[in-house]
């Protein structure tokens, strides 16, 4: 079974951090693609080892990624 999840990737110091907000699982890598692949592996490991109860408790079905404009200064 396949499932699509969100991957948010941002630069941090000399690499990239990747986050799946639906499960609050993160990983990292030295490139964007490496961070993405490492996150995929972390997610697959989670689904292989977590109990159905833990998956239900952690999985947020609706996640919205957007931008907001705020006044600064």
WOCORGI-V860691 format. One line per field, one symbol per residue. ss: DSSP state (A for helix, B for strand, O for the rest). psi: psi as a letter, one per 30 degrees, with the letter a starting at -180 (. if undefined). Layout:
# WOCORGI-V860691
ss = ???
psi = ???
This chain:
# WOCORGI-V860691
ss = OOOOOOOBBBBBOOBBBBBBOOOOBBBBBOOAAAAAAAAAAAAAAAAAAOOAAAAAAAOOOOOOOOOOOOOOO
psi = kkkklkjkklkjcgakkkkjfefhklallfleeeeeeeeeeeeeeefefkleeeeeefjjejkkklkkklkk.
